[in-house]
Amino acid sequence: MSKGDYSCYVIYSPSLDRYYIGYTENIEERINLHNTGHFGGQSFTHRASDWMLYFLIPCTSINQAVYIESRIKKMKSKIYIENLKKYPEMVEKLLKSYID
């Protein structure tokens, strides 16, 4: 992924059995930041240091990445997140729902 390419990501912590959704330009760096407590004690991800990439959705812009992140978070559903990975047509629908 080159600079300027944004993605919406889902990371998973086995110790918490929880998902976290965000967006970034650099997924490797972002996962490292989550795992090292960079975001501080008030962040959701500070509770674990075993975050791993579960799913990545490449986006055409930061606006699209933020929109998709928001849509996934609003679902508040572990099953929805797991279905995104299982059914590519769900991701296609999300990507088509916001085009710059």
Biopython code that builds the backbone (N, CA, C, O; Angstrom):
import numpy as np
from Bio.PDB.StructureBuilder import StructureBuilder

atoms = [
    (1, "MET", "N", (0.858, -1.175, 0.000)),
    (1, "MET", "CA", (0.000, 0.000, 0.000)),
    (1, "MET", "C", (0.896, 1.227, 0.000)),
    (1, "MET", "O", (1.785, 1.330, 0.845)),
    (2, "SER", "N", (0.692, 2.152, -0.913)),
    (2, "SER", "CA", (1.524, 3.345, -0.976)),
    (2, "SER", "C", (0.943, 4.451, -0.108)),
    (2, "SER", "O", (-0.222, 4.408, 0.287)),
    (3, "LYS", "N", (1.781, 5.445, 0.182)),
    (3, "LYS", "CA", (1.348, 6.553, 1.033)),
    (3, "LYS", "C", (0.137, 7.223, 0.392)),
    (3, "LYS", "O", (0.103, 7.439, -0.819)),
    (4, "GLY", "N", (-0.852, 7.547, 1.217)),
    (4, "GLY", "CA", (-2.058, 8.169, 0.697)),
    (4, "GLY", "C", (-3.180, 7.175, 0.466)),
    (4, "GLY", "O", (-4.321, 7.565, 0.216)),
    (5, "ASP", "N", (-2.860, 5.894, 0.548)),
    (5, "ASP", "CA", (-3.877, 4.851, 0.397)),
    (5, "ASP", "C", (-4.412, 4.496, 1.772)),
    (5, "ASP", "O", (-3.681, 3.985, 2.620)),
    (6, "TYR", "N", (-5.671, 4.765, 1.986)),
    (6, "TYR", "CA", (-6.280, 4.485, 3.286)),
    (6, "TYR", "C", (-7.041, 3.179, 3.256)),
    (6, "TYR", "O", (-7.522, 2.736, 2.213)),
    (7, "SER", "N", (-7.138, 2.575, 4.427)),
    (7, "SER", "CA", (-7.911, 1.351, 4.590)),
    (7, "SER", "C", (-8.687, 1.432, 5.890)),
    (7, "SER", "O", (-8.271, 2.084, 6.847)),
    (8, "CYS", "N", (-9.810, 0.762, 5.902)),
    (8, "CYS", "CA", (-10.533, 0.513, 7.137)),
    (8, "CYS", "C", (-10.054, -0.861, 7.593)),
    (8, "CYS", "O", (-9.936, -1.783, 6.786)),
    (9, "TYR", "N", (-9.779, -0.993, 8.884)),
    (9, "TYR", "CA", (-9.254, -2.260, 9.370)),
    (9, "TYR", "C", (-10.048, -2.771, 10.553)),
    (9, "TYR", "O", (-10.680, -2.014, 11.290)),
    (10, "VAL", "N", (-9.992, -4.084, 10.706)),
    (10, "VAL", "CA", (-10.554, -4.739, 11.882)),
    (10, "VAL", "C", (-9.417, -5.540, 12.482)),
    (10, "VAL", "O", (-8.817, -6.381, 11.813)),
    (11, "ILE", "N", (-9.118, -5.273, 13.760)),
    (11, "ILE", "CA", (-8.118, -6.068, 14.466)),
    (11, "ILE", "C", (-8.829, -6.883, 15.544)),
    (11, "ILE", "O", (-9.922, -6.542, 15.995)),
    (12, "TYR", "N", (-8.172, -7.965, 15.937)),
    (12, "TYR", "CA", (-8.773, -8.890, 16.891)),
    (12, "TYR", "C", (-7.776, -9.195, 18.003)),
    (12, "TYR", "O", (-6.585, -9.371, 17.745)),
    (13, "SER", "N", (-8.263, -9.257, 19.237)),
    (13, "SER", "CA", (-7.458, -9.647, 20.384)),
    (13, "SER", "C", (-7.958, -10.995, 20.906)),
    (13, "SER", "O", (-9.074, -11.080, 21.421)),
    (14, "PRO", "N", (-7.152, -12.042, 20.781)),
    (14, "PRO", "CA", (-7.560, -13.344, 21.330)),
    (14, "PRO", "C", (-7.767, -13.308, 22.844)),
    (14, "PRO", "O", (-8.672, -13.966, 23.358)),
    (15, "SER", "N", (-6.940, -12.548, 23.560)),
    (15, "SER", "CA", (-7.074, -12.536, 25.020)),
    (15, "SER", "C", (-8.377, -11.883, 25.474)),
    (15, "SER", "O", (-8.940, -12.268, 26.499)),
    (16, "LEU", "N", (-8.857, -10.900, 24.718)),
    (16, "LEU", "CA", (-10.125, -10.251, 25.043)),
    (16, "LEU", "C", (-11.306, -10.867, 24.291)),
    (16, "LEU", "O", (-12.461, -10.687, 24.678)),
    (17, "ASP", "N", (-11.005, -11.592, 23.215)),
    (17, "ASP", "CA", (-12.020, -12.094, 22.289)),
    (17, "ASP", "C", (-12.900, -10.938, 21.824)),
    (17, "ASP", "O", (-14.129, -11.021, 21.841)),
    (18, "ARG", "N", (-12.237, -9.854, 21.408)),
    (18, "ARG", "CA", (-12.939, -8.647, 20.957)),
    (18, "ARG", "C", (-12.300, -8.131, 19.676)),
    (18, "ARG", "O", (-11.129, -8.383, 19.393)),
    (19, "TYR", "N", (-13.113, -7.396, 18.906)),
    (19, "TYR", "CA", (-12.655, -6.736, 17.690)),
    (19, "TYR", "C", (-12.559, -5.234, 17.932)),
    (19, "TYR", "O", (-13.223, -4.682, 18.809)),
    (20, "TYR", "N", (-11.712, -4.589, 17.129)),
    (20, "TYR", "CA", (-11.625, -3.134, 17.129)),
    (20, "TYR", "C", (-11.577, -2.694, 15.679)),
    (20, "TYR", "O", (-10.898, -3.315, 14.862)),
    (21, "ILE", "N", (-12.293, -1.625, 15.352)),
    (21, "ILE", "CA", (-12.372, -1.122, 13.982)),
    (21, "ILE", "C", (-11.740, 0.263, 13.936)),
    (21, "ILE", "O", (-11.967, 1.087, 14.822)),
    (22, "GLY", "N", (-10.948, 0.513, 12.900)),
    (22, "GLY", "CA", (-10.324, 1.817, 12.719)),
    (22, "GLY", "C", (-9.991, 2.044, 11.255)),
    (22, "GLY", "O", (-10.404, 1.276, 10.386)),
    (23, "TYR", "N", (-9.235, 3.115, 10.989)),
    (23, "TYR", "CA", (-8.754, 3.362, 9.630)),
    (23, "TYR", "C", (-7.325, 3.876, 9.720)),
    (23, "TYR", "O", (-6.921, 4.447, 10.733)),
    (24, "THR", "N", (-6.565, 3.668, 8.649)),
    (24, "THR", "CA", (-5.156, 4.018, 8.666)),
    (24, "THR", "C", (-4.577, 4.076, 7.264)),
    (24, "THR", "O", (-5.182, 3.597, 6.305)),
    (25, "GLU", "N", (-3.398, 4.670, 7.160)),
    (25, "GLU", "CA", (-2.597, 4.624, 5.938)),
    (25, "GLU", "C", (-1.559, 3.507, 6.010)),
    (25, "GLU", "O", (-1.063, 3.050, 4.979)),
    (26, "ASN", "N", (-1.228, 3.065, 7.232)),
    (26, "ASN", "CA", (-0.159, 2.091, 7.412)),
    (26, "ASN", "C", (-0.586, 1.071, 8.465)),
    (26, "ASN", "O", (-0.467, 1.324, 9.664)),
    (27, "ILE", "N", (-1.074, -0.063, 8.022)),
    (27, "ILE", "CA", (-1.654, -1.040, 8.939)),
    (27, "ILE", "C", (-0.621, -1.662, 9.877)),
    (27, "ILE", "O", (-0.919, -1.897, 11.048)),
    (28, "GLU", "N", (0.586, -1.933, 9.383)),
    (28, "GLU", "CA", (1.606, -2.534, 10.248)),
    (28, "GLU", "C", (1.950, -1.600, 11.403)),
    (28, "GLU", "O", (2.024, -2.025, 12.555)),
    (29, "GLU", "N", (2.158, -0.328, 11.085)),
    (29, "GLU", "CA", (2.472, 0.653, 12.121)),
    (29, "GLU", "C", (1.313, 0.806, 13.095)),
    (29, "GLU", "O", (1.523, 0.891, 14.305)),
    (30, "ARG", "N", (0.090, 0.843, 12.571)),
    (30, "ARG", "CA", (-1.076, 1.038, 13.432)),
    (30, "ARG", "C", (-1.250, -0.122, 14.417)),
    (30, "ARG", "O", (-1.542, 0.106, 15.591)),
    (31, "ILE", "N", (-1.076, -1.359, 13.951)),
    (31, "ILE", "CA", (-1.193, -2.506, 14.853)),
    (31, "ILE", "C", (-0.118, -2.429, 15.936)),
    (31, "ILE", "O", (-0.387, -2.704, 17.105)),
    (32, "ASN", "N", (1.086, -2.058, 15.548)),
    (32, "ASN", "CA", (2.162, -1.898, 16.531)),
    (32, "ASN", "C", (1.787, -0.847, 17.580)),
    (32, "ASN", "O", (2.024, -1.048, 18.772)),
    (33, "LEU", "N", (1.208, 0.263, 17.144)),
    (33, "LEU", "CA", (0.796, 1.310, 18.082)),
    (33, "LEU", "C", (-0.269, 0.795, 19.048)),
    (33, "LEU", "O", (-0.222, 1.094, 20.241)),
    (34, "HIS", "N", (-1.222, 0.026, 18.539)),
    (34, "HIS", "CA", (-2.253, -0.548, 19.410)),
    (34, "HIS", "C", (-1.627, -1.506, 20.431)),
    (34, "HIS", "O", (-1.999, -1.499, 21.605)),
    (35, "ASN", "N", (-0.687, -2.320, 19.981)),
    (35, "ASN", "CA", (-0.098, -3.333, 20.854)),
    (35, "ASN", "C", (0.875, -2.770, 21.888)),
    (35, "ASN", "O", (1.155, -3.425, 22.892)),
    (36, "THR", "N", (1.391, -1.567, 21.654)),
    (36, "THR", "CA", (2.354, -0.982, 22.589)),
    (36, "THR", "C", (1.727, 0.073, 23.493)),
    (36, "THR", "O", (2.440, 0.752, 24.232)),
    (37, "GLY", "N", (0.411, 0.219, 23.448)),
    (37, "GLY", "CA", (-0.273, 1.162, 24.333)),
    (37, "GLY", "C", (-0.099, 2.616, 23.957)),
    (37, "GLY", "O", (-0.301, 3.498, 24.793)),
    (38, "HIS", "N", (0.267, 2.884, 22.729)),
    (38, "HIS", "CA", (0.515, 4.247, 22.261)),
    (38, "HIS", "C", (-0.681, 5.180, 22.481)),
    (38, "HIS", "O", (-0.493, 6.371, 22.731)),
    (39, "PHE", "N", (-1.878, 4.665, 22.392)),
    (39, "PHE", "CA", (-3.073, 5.508, 22.467)),
    (39, "PHE", "C", (-3.519, 5.791, 23.896)),
    (39, "PHE", "O", (-4.513, 6.485, 24.109)),
    (40, "GLY", "N", (-2.798, 5.263, 24.868)),
    (40, "GLY", "CA", (-3.037, 5.606, 26.268)),
    (40, "GLY", "C", (-4.094, 4.759, 26.953)),
    (40, "GLY", "O", (-4.778, 3.943, 26.335)),
    (41, "GLY", "N", (-4.197, 4.987, 28.252)),
    (41, "GLY", "CA", (-5.074, 4.199, 29.101)),
    (41, "GLY", "C", (-6.551, 4.413, 28.877)),
    (41, "GLY", "O", (-7.364, 3.615, 29.344)),
    (42, "GLN", "N", (-6.920, 5.462, 28.178)),
    (42, "GLN", "CA", (-8.336, 5.712, 27.918)),
    (42, "GLN", "C", (-8.816, 5.005, 26.649)),
    (42, "GLN", "O", (-10.019, 4.936, 26.396)),
    (43, "SER", "N", (-7.888, 4.482, 25.855)),
    (43, "SER", "CA", (-8.290, 3.837, 24.601)),
    (43, "SER", "C", (-8.788, 2.416, 24.857)),
    (43, "SER", "O", (-8.382, 1.765, 25.820)),
    (44, "PHE", "N", (-9.658, 1.957, 23.996)),
    (44, "PHE", "CA", (-10.209, 0.601, 24.107)),
    (44, "PHE", "C", (-9.107, -0.442, 23.975)),
    (44, "PHE", "O", (-9.117, -1.450, 24.682)),
    (45, "THR", "N", (-8.153, -0.206, 23.072)),
    (45, "THR", "CA", (-7.151, -1.230, 22.758)),
    (45, "THR", "C", (-6.047, -1.354, 23.801)),
    (45, "THR", "O", (-5.247, -2.287, 23.725)),
    (46, "HIS", "N", (-5.976, -0.450, 24.768)),
    (46, "HIS", "CA", (-4.897, -0.534, 25.764)),
    (46, "HIS", "C", (-5.031, -1.766, 26.665)),
    (46, "HIS", "O", (-4.077, -2.150, 27.342)),
    (47, "ARG", "N", (-6.200, -2.374, 26.671)),
    (47, "ARG", "CA", (-6.462, -3.515, 27.560)),
    (47, "ARG", "C", (-5.784, -4.808, 27.115)),
    (47, "ARG", "O", (-5.807, -5.797, 27.848)),
    (48, "ALA", "N", (-5.179, -4.815, 25.923)),
    (48, "ALA", "CA", (-4.508, -6.019, 25.428)),
    (48, "ALA", "C", (-3.288, -5.620, 24.600)),
    (48, "ALA", "O", (-3.180, -4.485, 24.135)),
    (49, "SER", "N", (-2.381, -6.567, 24.428)),
    (49, "SER", "CA", (-1.201, -6.311, 23.599)),
    (49, "SER", "C", (-1.019, -7.419, 22.564)),
    (49, "SER", "O", (0.083, -7.648, 22.065)),
    (50, "ASP", "N", (-2.120, -8.100, 22.253)),
    (50, "ASP", "CA", (-2.058, -9.195, 21.273)),
    (50, "ASP", "C", (-2.960, -8.934, 20.061)),
    (50, "ASP", "O", (-3.475, -9.870, 19.450)),
    (51, "TRP", "N", (-3.143, -7.660, 19.722)),
    (51, "TRP", "CA", (-3.986, -7.314, 18.578)),
    (51, "TRP", "C", (-3.340, -7.813, 17.294)),
    (51, "TRP", "O", (-2.134, -7.677, 17.089)),
    (52, "MET", "N", (-4.176, -8.398, 16.429)),
    (52, "MET", "CA", (-3.701, -8.872, 15.137)),
    (52, "MET", "C", (-4.721, -8.492, 14.065)),
    (52, "MET", "O", (-5.911, -8.342, 14.341)),
    (53, "LEU", "N", (-4.229, -8.343, 12.848)),
    (53, "LEU", "CA", (-5.122, -7.979, 11.757)),
    (53, "LEU", "C", (-6.110, -9.108, 11.507)),
    (53, "LEU", "O", (-5.726, -10.263, 11.324)),
    (54, "TYR", "N", (-7.389, -8.751, 11.503)),
    (54, "TYR", "CA", (-8.446, -9.710, 11.188)),
    (54, "TYR", "C", (-8.920, -9.506, 9.759)),
    (54, "TYR", "O", (-9.139, -10.466, 9.020)),
    (55, "PHE", "N", (-9.078, -8.243, 9.380)),
    (55, "PHE", "CA", (-9.652, -7.944, 8.071)),
    (55, "PHE", "C", (-9.278, -6.525, 7.654)),
    (55, "PHE", "O", (-9.234, -5.623, 8.492)),
    (56, "LEU", "N", (-9.011, -6.323, 6.371)),
    (56, "LEU", "CA", (-8.621, -5.018, 5.845)),
    (56, "LEU", "C", (-9.473, -4.690, 4.625)),
    (56, "LEU", "O", (-9.637, -5.525, 3.735)),
    (57, "ILE", "N", (-10.010, -3.484, 4.584)),
    (57, "ILE", "CA", (-10.806, -3.029, 3.443)),
    (57, "ILE", "C", (-10.092, -1.837, 2.812)),
    (57, "ILE", "O", (-10.151, -0.733, 3.353)),
    (58, "PRO", "N", (-9.412, -2.039, 1.664)),
    (58, "PRO", "CA", (-8.753, -0.927, 0.982)),
    (58, "PRO", "C", (-9.794, 0.072, 0.475)),
    (58, "PRO", "O", (-10.801, -0.311, -0.120)),
    (59, "CYS", "N", (-9.534, 1.354, 0.721)),
    (59, "CYS", "CA", (-10.480, 2.410, 0.348)),
    (59, "CYS", "C", (-9.848, 3.371, -0.647)),
    (59, "CYS", "O", (-8.629, 3.399, -0.815)),
    (60, "THR", "N", (-10.690, 4.156, -1.303)),
    (60, "THR", "CA", (-10.200, 5.102, -2.305)),
    (60, "THR", "C", (-9.801, 6.440, -1.699)),
    (60, "THR", "O", (-9.127, 7.235, -2.354)),
    (61, "SER", "N", (-10.205, 6.702, -0.461)),
    (61, "SER", "CA", (-9.899, 7.982, 0.183)),
    (61, "SER", "C", (-10.046, 7.852, 1.693)),
    (61, "SER", "O", (-10.600, 6.877, 2.201)),
    (62, "ILE", "N", (-9.541, 8.850, 2.392)),
    (62, "ILE", "CA", (-9.717, 8.877, 3.846)),
    (62, "ILE", "C", (-11.207, 9.007, 4.179)),
    (62, "ILE", "O", (-11.680, 8.416, 5.150)),
    (63, "ASN", "N", (-11.942, 9.777, 3.376)),
    (63, "ASN", "CA", (-13.378, 9.945, 3.633)),
    (63, "ASN", "C", (-14.123, 8.620, 3.541)),
    (63, "ASN", "O", (-14.991, 8.334, 4.366)),
    (64, "GLN", "N", (-13.788, 7.818, 2.545)),
    (64, "GLN", "CA", (-14.434, 6.517, 2.403)),
    (64, "GLN", "C", (-14.063, 5.610, 3.572)),
    (64, "GLN", "O", (-14.916, 4.886, 4.085)),
    (65, "ALA", "N", (-12.800, 5.639, 3.999)),
    (65, "ALA", "CA", (-12.352, 4.806, 5.122)),
    (65, "ALA", "C", (-13.080, 5.191, 6.407)),
    (65, "ALA", "O", (-13.511, 4.317, 7.159)),
    (66, "VAL", "N", (-13.221, 6.482, 6.665)),
    (66, "VAL", "CA", (-13.922, 6.952, 7.868)),
    (66, "VAL", "C", (-15.394, 6.549, 7.814)),
    (66, "VAL", "O", (-15.959, 6.112, 8.816)),
    (67, "TYR", "N", (-16.005, 6.696, 6.659)),
    (67, "TYR", "CA", (-17.410, 6.329, 6.478)),
    (67, "TYR", "C", (-17.627, 4.841, 6.761)),
    (67, "TYR", "O", (-18.548, 4.470, 7.488)),
    (68, "ILE", "N", (-16.770, 3.992, 6.181)),
    (68, "ILE", "CA", (-16.922, 2.546, 6.365)),
    (68, "ILE", "C", (-16.659, 2.164, 7.814)),
    (68, "ILE", "O", (-17.371, 1.329, 8.371)),
    (69, "GLU", "N", (-15.639, 2.768, 8.437)),
    (69, "GLU", "CA", (-15.377, 2.527, 9.857)),
    (69, "GLU", "C", (-16.627, 2.835, 10.687)),
    (69, "GLU", "O", (-17.025, 2.048, 11.546)),
    (70, "SER", "N", (-17.227, 3.977, 10.418)),
    (70, "SER", "CA", (-18.420, 4.400, 11.152)),
    (70, "SER", "C", (-19.583, 3.431, 10.951)),
    (70, "SER", "O", (-20.279, 3.082, 11.904)),
    (71, "ARG", "N", (-19.788, 3.000, 9.711)),
    (71, "ARG", "CA", (-20.882, 2.070, 9.420)),
    (71, "ARG", "C", (-20.701, 0.745, 10.162)),
    (71, "ARG", "O", (-21.656, 0.199, 10.716)),
    (72, "ILE", "N", (-19.478, 0.237, 10.168)),
    (72, "ILE", "CA", (-19.218, -1.034, 10.852)),
    (72, "ILE", "C", (-19.422, -0.863, 12.357)),
    (72, "ILE", "O", (-20.042, -1.714, 12.996)),
    (73, "LYS", "N", (-18.906, 0.228, 12.927)),
    (73, "LYS", "CA", (-19.050, 0.460, 14.368)),
    (73, "LYS", "C", (-20.514, 0.601, 14.770)),
    (73, "LYS", "O", (-20.912, 0.137, 15.838)),
    (74, "LYS", "N", (-21.314, 1.237, 13.920)),
    (74, "LYS", "CA", (-22.735, 1.424, 14.231)),
    (74, "LYS", "C", (-23.490, 0.099, 14.299)),
    (74, "LYS", "O", (-24.515, 0.004, 14.974)),
    (75, "MET", "N", (-22.994, -0.916, 13.609)),
    (75, "MET", "CA", (-23.658, -2.223, 13.634)),
    (75, "MET", "C", (-23.517, -2.893, 15.007)),
    (75, "MET", "O", (-24.376, -3.684, 15.396)),
    (76, "LYS", "N", (-22.455, -2.587, 15.732)),
    (76, "LYS", "CA", (-22.215, -3.156, 17.075)),
    (76, "LYS", "C", (-22.434, -4.665, 17.088)),
    (76, "LYS", "O", (-23.110, -5.196, 17.969)),
    (77, "SER", "N", (-21.860, -5.347, 16.106)),
    (77, "SER", "CA", (-22.137, -6.771, 15.955)),
    (77, "SER", "C", (-20.892, -7.557, 15.561)),
    (77, "SER", "O", (-20.282, -7.309, 14.521)),
    (78, "LYS", "N", (-20.532, -8.503, 16.408)),
    (78, "LYS", "CA", (-19.428, -9.417, 16.124)),
    (78, "LYS", "C", (-19.763, -10.267, 14.891)),
    (78, "LYS", "O", (-18.898, -10.535, 14.057)),
    (79, "ILE", "N", (-21.007, -10.679, 14.792)),
    (79, "ILE", "CA", (-21.435, -11.506, 13.654)),
    (79, "ILE", "C", (-21.322, -10.713, 12.348)),
    (79, "ILE", "O", (-20.898, -11.256, 11.328)),
    (80, "TYR", "N", (-21.698, -9.440, 12.379)),
    (80, "TYR", "CA", (-21.575, -8.600, 11.184)),
    (80, "TYR", "C", (-20.116, -8.526, 10.743)),
    (80, "TYR", "O", (-19.822, -8.672, 9.557)),
    (81, "ILE", "N", (-19.204, -8.302, 11.681)),
    (81, "ILE", "CA", (-17.775, -8.230, 11.362)),
    (81, "ILE", "C", (-17.304, -9.553, 10.763)),
    (81, "ILE", "O", (-16.604, -9.557, 9.750)),
    (82, "GLU", "N", (-17.673, -10.654, 11.366)),
    (82, "GLU", "CA", (-17.267, -11.968, 10.856)),
    (82, "GLU", "C", (-17.866, -12.239, 9.479)),
    (82, "GLU", "O", (-17.225, -12.871, 8.639)),
    (83, "ASN", "N", (-19.079, -11.769, 9.241)),
    (83, "ASN", "CA", (-19.705, -11.942, 7.928)),
    (83, "ASN", "C", (-19.040, -11.083, 6.860)),
    (83, "ASN", "O", (-19.003, -11.473, 5.693)),
    (84, "LEU", "N", (-18.511, -9.917, 7.240)),
    (84, "LEU", "CA", (-17.778, -9.089, 6.274)),
    (84, "LEU", "C", (-16.604, -9.872, 5.696)),
    (84, "LEU", "O", (-16.330, -9.803, 4.498)),
    (85, "LYS", "N", (-15.925, -10.605, 6.547)),
    (85, "LYS", "CA", (-14.782, -11.401, 6.090)),
    (85, "LYS", "C", (-15.250, -12.591, 5.256)),
    (85, "LYS", "O", (-14.591, -12.982, 4.292)),
    (86, "LYS", "N", (-16.368, -13.151, 5.629)),
    (86, "LYS", "CA", (-16.885, -14.361, 4.984)),
    (86, "LYS", "C", (-17.546, -14.082, 3.630)),
    (86, "LYS", "O", (-17.458, -14.896, 2.711)),
    (87, "TYR", "N", (-18.207, -12.924, 3.517)),
    (87, "TYR", "CA", (-18.995, -12.624, 2.320)),
    (87, "TYR", "C", (-18.498, -11.349, 1.644)),
    (87, "TYR", "O", (-18.881, -10.250, 2.046)),
    (88, "PRO", "N", (-17.644, -11.480, 0.613)),
    (88, "PRO", "CA", (-17.070, -10.311, -0.065)),
    (88, "PRO", "C", (-18.119, -9.349, -0.633)),
    (88, "PRO", "O", (-17.848, -8.157, -0.779)),
    (89, "GLU", "N", (-19.298, -9.853, -0.950)),
    (89, "GLU", "CA", (-20.341, -8.979, -1.499)),
    (89, "GLU", "C", (-20.782, -7.929, -0.475)),
    (89, "GLU", "O", (-21.232, -6.848, -0.855)),
    (90, "MET", "N", (-20.658, -8.231, 0.798)),
    (90, "MET", "CA", (-20.998, -7.244, 1.834)),
    (90, "MET", "C", (-20.012, -6.079, 1.799)),
    (90, "MET", "O", (-20.399, -4.922, 1.965)),
    (91, "VAL", "N", (-18.740, -6.393, 1.583)),
    (91, "VAL", "CA", (-17.703, -5.346, 1.502)),
    (91, "VAL", "C", (-17.930, -4.506, 0.248)),
    (91, "VAL", "O", (-17.818, -3.281, 0.286)),
    (92, "GLU", "N", (-18.246, -5.165, -0.852)),
    (92, "GLU", "CA", (-18.507, -4.434, -2.103)),
    (92, "GLU", "C", (-19.662, -3.445, -1.922)),
    (92, "GLU", "O", (-19.601, -2.313, -2.403)),
    (93, "LYS", "N", (-20.698, -3.878, -1.234)),
    (93, "LYS", "CA", (-21.846, -3.008, -0.980)),
    (93, "LYS", "C", (-21.428, -1.798, -0.130)),
    (93, "LYS", "O", (-21.829, -0.669, -0.414)),
    (94, "LEU", "N", (-20.625, -2.038, 0.907)),
    (94, "LEU", "CA", (-20.129, -0.949, 1.733)),
    (94, "LEU", "C", (-19.307, 0.046, 0.910)),
    (94, "LEU", "O", (-19.491, 1.258, 1.020)),
    (95, "LEU", "N", (-18.401, -0.481, 0.089)),
    (95, "LEU", "CA", (-17.540, 0.388, -0.729)),
    (95, "LEU", "C", (-18.366, 1.211, -1.720)),
    (95, "LEU", "O", (-18.069, 2.382, -1.959)),
    (96, "LYS", "N", (-19.392, 0.601, -2.290)),
    (96, "LYS", "CA", (-20.243, 1.312, -3.251)),
    (96, "LYS", "C", (-21.150, 2.325, -2.589)),
    (96, "LYS", "O", (-21.617, 3.255, -3.246)),
    (97, "SER", "N", (-21.412, 2.163, -1.289)),
    (97, "SER", "CA", (-22.304, 3.096, -0.605)),
    (97, "SER", "C", (-21.638, 4.451, -0.346)),
    (97, "SER", "O", (-22.320, 5.429, -0.041)),
    (98, "TYR", "N", (-20.306, 4.511, -0.468)),
    (98, "TYR", "CA", (-19.610, 5.797, -0.353)),
    (98, "TYR", "C", (-18.512, 5.840, -1.407)),
    (98, "TYR", "O", (-17.498, 5.150, -1.301)),
    (99, "ILE", "N", (-18.733, 6.656, -2.416)),
    (99, "ILE", "CA", (-17.740, 6.860, -3.472)),
    (99, "ILE", "C", (-17.486, 8.350, -3.582)),
    (99, "ILE", "O", (-18.417, 9.149, -3.686)),
    (100, "ASP", "N", (-16.189, 8.719, -3.556)),
    (100, "ASP", "CA", (-15.831, 10.150, -3.685)),
    (100, "ASP", "C", (-16.180, 10.666, -5.060)),
    (100, "ASP", "O", (-15.954, 11.840, -5.355)),
]
sb = StructureBuilder()
sb.init_structure("model")
sb.init_model(0)
sb.init_chain("A")
sb.init_seg("    ")
for serial, (resi, resn, name, xyz) in enumerate(atoms, 1):
    if name == "N":
        sb.init_residue(resn, " ", resi, " ")
    sb.init_atom(name, np.array(xyz, "f"), 0.0, 1.0, " ", f" {name:<3s}", serial, name[0])
structure = sb.get_structure()
